[in-house]
């Protein structure tokens, strides 16, 4: 994957954040699970990172301490004994009198507790820290891209195995369970989200939950699924047909397919997410007004979270940059009849995008 390595130069994420601290803002407190994973490189349900200009610290309890000592190289690992005292001691040591917190993830109650405990410093509850972390995470490093690609290949291999087994008469729940099993068997650490398997009238609901409804002749089957590899997610959607489609079904499928293709062609660095969305929406409109059945945004970022910045939608303020990974997932959902969605995941490049999804988009019949 030579096209990956030239995109983002590897750099210590904690050091990058430390460089953004100012004379007025002396430290940053990382408390969310996803940010701790981003900065430390492993998953845990507890712990905090204190970032200072001089050095940084991960304070973590005995459940994760040994693992952290083995894997964390970018900051000093401290065994949790008394969080309040340990943080205060470090803040005094580094003369931190103003500390920024993750406002996007911290509840009001949590903020008030930290404010009371860390009385030595003024706590900055603005979006400063969360905005900077988002700006860092939105451009993927070569290592992150490789993990997302690996997760995508796992999902695709599972889908290929499913195609050999799925049959008319199976229930949506059985299809979803089988696809979930194949993803785990192919090497997924976990699932990106609850798999969607929606057939017939249920496919008209974009976020349908699998039911006991059996697959029947002449119906669409929409599958939305993804795998997780070392914390990084994949996301894809394919719509199949059981038996033979009607001409109306084929037309709807082709409208969504061309909206997907035109959306992909519009993706490139320095284009707005709203513009890309409008391109795909215009294509659906050109196929007889199917845009009126497209009620959600065209796409979203993917990484440590299944939905993250940037966004591709009518209201998006995002400007795409090389190194971002986004989905392109137009759909059309006719209430009471059926729906179609086709979703690819792509890496934004200077002159276009690299499609990370290799599974065919031909209308597959089962």
RODO-2510 file (C-alpha; in nm, 4 decimals, decimal comma):
residues 366
     n   res          X          Y          Z
     1     x     0,0000     0,0000     0,0000
     2     x     0,2547     0,2552    -0,1159
     3     x    -0,0181     0,5198    -0,1528
     4     x    -0,0621     0,5134     0,2276
     5     x     0,2903     0,5793     0,3471
     6     x     0,3322     0,9148     0,1759
     7     x     0,0253     1,0730     0,3367
     8     x     0,1028     1,1291     0,7008
     9     x     0,4413     1,1376     0,8683
    10     x     0,4393     0,9418     1,1923
    11     x     0,4699     1,1600     1,4999
    12     x     0,4080     1,1150     1,8687
    13     x     0,0461     1,2293     1,9163
    14     x     0,1063     1,3429     2,2721
    15     x     0,4037     1,5513     2,1595
    16     x     0,1895     1,7095     1,8882
    17     x    -0,0727     1,8065     2,1442
    18     x     0,1932     1,9319     2,3865
    19     x     0,3221     2,1664     2,1172
    20     x    -0,0210     2,3321     2,1004
    21     x    -0,0129     2,4372     2,4663
    22     x     0,0483     2,8077     2,5205
    23     x     0,1932     3,0354     2,7847
    24     x    -0,1608     3,0942     2,9088
    25     x    -0,2789     2,7330     2,8805
    26     x    -0,0298     2,5135     3,0636
    27     x    -0,1793     2,1661     3,0465
    28     x    -0,4454     1,9339     2,9039
    29     x    -0,6396     1,6583     3,0790
    30     x    -0,7432     1,3607     2,8640
    31     x    -1,0279     1,1656     3,0252
    32     x    -1,2340     0,9982     2,7492
    33     x    -1,1805     0,6343     2,6528
    34     x    -1,1480     0,7116     2,2812
    35     x    -0,8911     0,9900     2,3290
    36     x    -0,6924     0,7806     2,5733
    37     x    -0,6854     0,5076     2,3080
    38     x    -0,5722     0,7582     2,0455
    39     x    -0,2865     0,8986     2,2525
    40     x    -0,1713     0,5811     2,4305
    41     x    -0,2360     0,3135     2,1710
    42     x    -0,4396     0,0684     2,3756
    43     x    -0,7944     0,0316     2,4980
    44     x    -0,8969     0,0792     2,8603
    45     x    -1,2104     0,1809     3,0467
    46     x    -1,0310     0,4017     3,2989
    47     x    -0,7343     0,6328     3,3436
    48     x    -0,6374     0,9911     3,2630
    49     x    -0,3552     1,1532     3,0704
    50     x    -0,2037     1,4788     3,1905
    51     x    -0,0235     1,6580     2,9069
    52     x     0,2272     1,9301     2,9966
    53     x     0,4839     2,1240     2,7983
    54     x     0,7726     1,9310     2,9542
    55     x     0,6385     1,5746     2,9698
    56     x     0,3137     1,3836     3,0046
    57     x     0,1704     1,1184     3,2351
    58     x    -0,0780     0,8336     3,2135
    59     x    -0,2334     0,7578     3,5531
    60     x    -0,4047     0,4206     3,5377
    61     x    -0,5252     0,1557     3,7805
    62     x    -0,3872    -0,1924     3,8469
    63     x    -0,6144    -0,3592     3,5888
    64     x    -0,4257    -0,1916     3,3053
    65     x    -0,0972    -0,0864     3,4630
    66     x     0,1184    -0,3763     3,3414
    67     x    -0,0271    -0,3565     2,9903
    68     x     0,0306     0,0184     2,9840
    69     x     0,3924    -0,0199     3,0946
    70     x     0,4469    -0,2614     2,8055
    71     x     0,2795    -0,0549     2,5350
    72     x     0,2973     0,3128     2,6275
    73     x     0,6220     0,4839     2,5297
    74     x     0,5133     0,8436     2,4789
    75     x     0,4442     0,9345     2,8417
    76     x     0,5298     0,8220     3,1924
    77     x     0,2954     0,5554     3,3305
    78     x     0,1906     0,5982     3,6928
    79     x    -0,0060     0,3484     3,9021
    80     x    -0,3269     0,5013     4,0300
    81     x    -0,3221     0,5464     4,4075
    82     x    -0,5016     0,8763     4,4771
    83     x    -0,6040     1,0494     4,1559
    84     x    -0,6719     1,3844     4,3178
    85     x    -0,3385     1,3980     4,5014
    86     x    -0,1383     1,2644     4,2069
    87     x    -0,2827     1,5196     3,9660
    88     x    -0,2354     1,8057     4,2105
    89     x     0,1261     1,7064     4,2728
    90     x     0,1985     1,6943     3,8992
    91     x     0,0248     2,0251     3,8377
    92     x     0,2308     2,1918     4,1089
    93     x     0,5470     2,0298     3,9724
    94     x     0,4816     2,1728     3,6236
    95     x     0,3295     2,5002     3,7457
    96     x    -0,0033     2,4342     3,5730
    97     x    -0,2435     2,7095     3,6713
    98     x    -0,4773     2,6670     3,3734
    99     x    -0,5858     2,3230     3,2549
   100     x    -0,8009     2,2397     2,9532
   101     x    -1,0472     1,9492     2,9668
   102     x    -1,2365     1,7485     2,7023
   103     x    -1,5644     1,9379     2,7010
   104     x    -1,7046     1,7227     2,4186
   105     x    -1,6935     1,4103     2,6362
   106     x    -1,7133     1,5414     2,9941
   107     x    -2,0462     1,5711     3,1746
   108     x    -2,1296     1,8724     3,3879
   109     x    -2,1061     1,6519     3,6969
   110     x    -1,7597     1,5299     3,6040
   111     x    -1,6438     1,8832     3,5343
   112     x    -1,7666     2,0028     3,8737
   113     x    -1,5842     1,7170     4,0478
   114     x    -1,2571     1,7969     3,8720
   115     x    -1,3072     2,1657     3,9428
   116     x    -1,3428     2,0893     4,3127
   117     x    -1,0544     1,8399     4,3254
   118     x    -0,8091     2,0401     4,1157
   119     x    -0,8597     2,3714     4,2915
   120     x    -0,4968     2,4655     4,2233
   121     x    -0,5787     2,5524     3,8625
   122     x    -0,8427     2,7200     3,6520
   123     x    -1,0221     2,4588     3,4411
   124     x    -1,0849     2,5579     3,0812
   125     x    -1,4256     2,4176     2,9814
   126     x    -1,4198     2,5658     2,6320
   127     x    -1,3995     2,3487     2,3223
   128     x    -1,0270     2,4235     2,2826
   129     x    -0,8994     2,0774     2,3715
   130     x    -1,1771     1,8797     2,2032
   131     x    -1,1401     2,0853     1,8852
   132     x    -0,7666     2,0218     1,8687
   133     x    -0,8039     1,6509     1,9307
   134     x    -1,0674     1,6323     1,6575
   135     x    -0,8375     1,8178     1,4172
   136     x    -0,5591     1,5700     1,4928
   137     x    -0,7745     1,2588     1,4647
   138     x    -0,9484     1,3595     1,1431
   139     x    -0,6263     1,3185     0,9419
   140     x    -0,5297     0,9540     0,9629
   141     x    -0,1705     0,8361     0,9981
   142     x    -0,0321     0,5577     0,7799
   143     x    -0,0666     0,3151     1,0723
   144     x    -0,4301     0,4122     1,1267
   145     x    -0,5132     0,3721     0,7586
   146     x    -0,3583     0,0257     0,7541
   147     x    -0,5716    -0,0824     1,0503
   148     x    -0,8897     0,0538     0,8895
   149     x    -0,8055    -0,1239     0,5643
   150     x    -0,7441    -0,4456     0,7594
   151     x    -1,0824    -0,4078     0,9295
   152     x    -1,2454    -0,3518     0,5912
   153     x    -1,0877    -0,6633     0,4414
   154     x    -1,2183    -0,8648     0,7354
   155     x    -1,5713    -0,7367     0,6697
   156     x    -1,5436    -0,8047     0,2975
   157     x    -1,4197    -1,1604     0,3505
   158     x    -1,7082    -1,2218     0,5874
   159     x    -1,9526    -1,0867     0,3292
   160     x    -1,8143    -1,3200     0,0619
   161     x    -1,8645    -1,6143     0,2959
   162     x    -2,2181    -1,4995     0,3715
   163     x    -2,3070    -1,4935     0,0021
   164     x    -2,2365    -1,8671    -0,0100
   165     x    -2,4834    -1,9361     0,2724
   166     x    -2,7665    -1,6852     0,2630
   167     x    -3,0881    -1,8263     0,1213
   168     x    -3,4567    -1,7460     0,0816
   169     x    -3,6441    -1,8393     0,3981
   170     x    -3,3682    -1,7392     0,6375
   171     x    -3,4719    -1,4703     0,8845
   172     x    -3,3082    -1,1291     0,9078
   173     x    -3,1801    -1,2231     1,2536
   174     x    -3,0209    -1,5398     1,1144
   175     x    -2,8521    -1,3461     0,8338
   176     x    -2,7157    -1,0857     1,0755
   177     x    -2,5962    -1,3524     1,3201
   178     x    -2,4197    -1,5419     1,0436
   179     x    -2,2496    -1,2288     0,9118
   180     x    -2,1422    -1,1362     1,2665
   181     x    -1,9964    -1,4830     1,3168
   182     x    -1,8040    -1,4671     0,9896
   183     x    -1,6557    -1,1265     1,0790
   184     x    -1,5352    -1,2555     1,4137
   185     x    -1,4083    -1,5764     1,2537
   186     x    -1,2182    -1,3704     0,9937
   187     x    -1,0313    -1,1864     1,2691
   188     x    -1,2456    -0,8956     1,3914
   189     x    -1,1794    -0,7849     1,7482
   190     x    -1,5432    -0,6785     1,7700
   191     x    -1,8224    -0,5428     1,5517
   192     x    -1,8269    -0,1774     1,4454
   193     x    -2,1985    -0,1529     1,5349
   194     x    -2,5081    -0,3677     1,5477
   195     x    -2,5323    -0,5254     1,2029
   196     x    -2,8310    -0,4219     0,9914
   197     x    -3,0039    -0,6921     0,7888
   198     x    -3,3289    -0,5523     0,6487
   199     x    -3,5417    -0,7168     0,3807
   200     x    -3,8513    -0,6203     0,1875
   201     x    -4,0571    -0,3506     0,3565
   202     x    -3,8009    -0,3302     0,6369
   203     x    -3,5322    -0,2148     0,3929
   204     x    -3,7252     0,1126     0,3638
   205     x    -3,6001     0,1969     0,7144
   206     x    -3,2349     0,3185     0,7010
   207     x    -3,1523     0,1918     1,0526
   208     x    -3,3748    -0,1136     1,0676
   209     x    -3,3128    -0,3719     1,3395
   210     x    -3,3049    -0,7377     1,2255
   211     x    -3,6318    -0,9220     1,2924
   212     x    -3,7735    -1,2731     1,2597
   213     x    -3,9062    -1,1851     0,9150
   214     x    -3,7969    -1,4460     0,6566
   215     x    -3,6364    -1,3490     0,3264
   216     x    -3,8873    -1,3757     0,0436
   217     x    -3,8716    -1,3889    -0,3337
   218     x    -3,8565    -1,0510    -0,5058
   219     x    -3,7308    -0,8527    -0,2072
   220     x    -3,4286    -0,6342    -0,1440
   221     x    -3,1945    -0,7281     0,1390
   222     x    -2,9827    -0,4410     0,2747
   223     x    -2,6765    -0,5297     0,4809
   224     x    -2,4888    -0,2577     0,6739
   225     x    -2,1951    -0,3877     0,8761
   226     x    -1,8359    -0,3391     0,9834
   227     x    -1,5467    -0,4886     1,1770
   228     x    -1,3038    -0,3463     1,4326
   229     x    -0,9297    -0,4078     1,4168
   230     x    -0,7164    -0,2845     1,7085
   231     x    -0,9711    -0,0146     1,7857
   232     x    -1,0293     0,1030     1,4274
   233     x    -1,3613     0,0559     1,2486
   234     x    -1,4799    -0,0248     0,8997
   235     x    -1,8211     0,0476     0,7499
   236     x    -1,9929    -0,0752     0,4348
   237     x    -2,3407    -0,1388     0,2960
   238     x    -2,4546    -0,3616     0,0134
   239     x    -2,8079    -0,4232    -0,1101
   240     x    -2,8934    -0,7637    -0,2608
   241     x    -3,2090    -0,9006    -0,4185
   242     x    -3,3732    -1,2334    -0,3416
   243     x    -3,4607    -1,3871    -0,6761
   244     x    -3,5344    -1,1477    -0,9616
   245     x    -3,5984    -0,7738    -0,9225
   246     x    -3,8818    -0,5906    -1,0922
   247     x    -3,7924    -0,3177    -1,3438
   248     x    -3,8858    -0,0587    -1,0793
   249     x    -3,6478    -0,2200    -0,8287
   250     x    -3,3659    -0,2240    -1,0832
   251     x    -3,4246     0,1423    -1,1613
   252     x    -3,4085     0,2375    -0,7936
   253     x    -3,0925     0,0337    -0,7464
   254     x    -2,9250     0,1960    -1,0477
   255     x    -3,0226     0,5427    -0,9279
   256     x    -2,8518     0,4801    -0,5932
   257     x    -2,5530     0,3150    -0,7623
   258     x    -2,4905     0,6157    -0,9878
   259     x    -2,5382     0,8510    -0,6940
   260     x    -2,2683     0,6520    -0,5157
   261     x    -2,0358     0,6665    -0,8171
   262     x    -2,0903     1,0381    -0,8720
   263     x    -2,0372     1,1037    -0,5023
   264     x    -1,7090     0,9143    -0,5155
   265     x    -1,5992     1,1138    -0,8187
   266     x    -1,6695     1,4375    -0,6303
   267     x    -1,4567     1,3486    -0,3268
   268     x    -1,1183     1,5207    -0,3171
   269     x    -0,9128     1,7469    -0,0933
   270     x    -1,0410     2,1041    -0,0461
   271     x    -1,4014     2,0320    -0,1413
   272     x    -1,6842     2,0857     0,1050
   273     x    -1,8791     1,7976     0,2511
   274     x    -2,2018     1,9755     0,1553
   275     x    -2,0866     1,9950    -0,2074
   276     x    -2,0185     1,6219    -0,2276
   277     x    -2,3590     1,5532    -0,0740
   278     x    -2,5257     1,7797    -0,3306
   279     x    -2,3622     1,5933    -0,6188
   280     x    -2,5039     1,2575    -0,5120
   281     x    -2,8402     1,4155    -0,4309
   282     x    -2,8553     1,5742    -0,7763
   283     x    -2,7926     1,2374    -0,9378
   284     x    -3,0832     1,0840    -0,7462
   285     x    -3,2985     1,3762    -0,8561
   286     x    -3,1995     1,3170    -1,2180
   287     x    -3,3260     0,9602    -1,1955
   288     x    -3,6846     1,0715    -1,1594
   289     x    -3,6808     1,2543    -0,8295
   290     x    -3,5490     0,9796    -0,6033
   291     x    -3,3719     1,2441    -0,3958
   292     x    -3,6982     1,2964    -0,2066
   293     x    -3,6456     0,9469    -0,0629
   294     x    -3,2935     1,0268     0,0584
   295     x    -3,3365     1,1566     0,4120
   296     x    -2,9913     1,1261     0,5667
   297     x    -2,6452     1,2668     0,4958
   298     x    -2,4182     1,1188     0,2330
   299     x    -2,1388     1,0162     0,4688
   300     x    -1,9241     1,0542     0,7747
   301     x    -1,5727     1,0028     0,8999
   302     x    -1,4594     0,6630     1,0292
   303     x    -1,1755     0,5779     1,2667
   304     x    -1,1622     0,5003     1,6369
   305     x    -1,5352     0,5760     1,6308
   306     x    -1,7797     0,4575     1,3703
   307     x    -1,9168     0,8100     1,3294
   308     x    -1,6670     1,0930     1,3577
   309     x    -1,5619     1,4078     1,1717
   310     x    -1,5883     1,5086     0,8948
   311     x    -1,9472     1,4966     0,7712
   312     x    -2,0902     1,4861     0,4199
   313     x    -2,4401     1,6291     0,4392
   314     x    -2,6553     1,9202     0,3323
   315     x    -2,5679     2,1084     0,6532
   316     x    -2,2003     2,0105     0,6651
   317     x    -1,9368     2,2765     0,7281
   318     x    -1,6557     2,0253     0,6754
   319     x    -1,3797     2,0834     0,4224
   320     x    -1,2221     1,7595     0,3087
   321     x    -0,8452     1,7182     0,3401
   322     x    -0,6032     1,4518     0,2196
   323     x    -0,5744     1,1765     0,4781
   324     x    -0,9369     1,1827     0,5892
   325     x    -1,1416     0,8634     0,5667
   326     x    -1,5123     0,9049     0,4887
   327     x    -1,8077     0,6967     0,3780
   328     x    -2,0141     0,7637     0,0666
   329     x    -2,3538     0,6049     0,1264
   330     x    -2,6480     0,7381    -0,0743
   331     x    -2,9811     0,5686    -0,0295
   332     x    -3,3432     0,5854    -0,1332
   333     x    -3,6154     0,4502     0,0948
   334     x    -3,9746     0,4250    -0,0277
   335     x    -4,1960     0,3811     0,2763
   336     x    -4,4165     0,0740     0,2620
   337     x    -4,2214    -0,0786    -0,0284
   338     x    -3,8437    -0,1125    -0,0074
   339     x    -3,5145     0,0730     0,0072
   340     x    -3,1611     0,0638    -0,1292
   341     x    -2,8320     0,1859     0,0171
   342     x    -2,4796     0,1402    -0,1214
   343     x    -2,1873     0,2434     0,0973
   344     x    -1,8152     0,2595     0,0290
   345     x    -1,5393     0,3859     0,2569
   346     x    -1,2724     0,6015     0,0937
   347     x    -0,9436     0,7734     0,1698
   348     x    -0,9391     1,1369     0,0569
   349     x    -0,6381     1,2293    -0,1572
   350     x    -0,5200     1,5548    -0,3129
   351     x    -0,6781     1,4791    -0,6508
   352     x    -0,9629     1,2447    -0,5622
   353     x    -1,0027     0,9468    -0,3366
   354     x    -0,8852     0,5891    -0,2926
   355     x    -1,1773     0,3514    -0,2510
   356     x    -1,0964     0,1189     0,0388
   357     x    -1,3995    -0,0983    -0,0409
   358     x    -1,3360    -0,3645    -0,3040
   359     x    -1,6628    -0,5619    -0,2949
   360     x    -1,8637    -0,5476    -0,6167
   361     x    -2,1567    -0,3080    -0,6458
   362     x    -2,3351    -0,5091    -0,9117
   363     x    -2,6834    -0,6060    -0,8002
   364     x    -2,6252    -0,9540    -0,6599
   365     x    -2,9083    -1,2090    -0,6719
   366     x    -2,9491    -1,4755    -0,4066
***
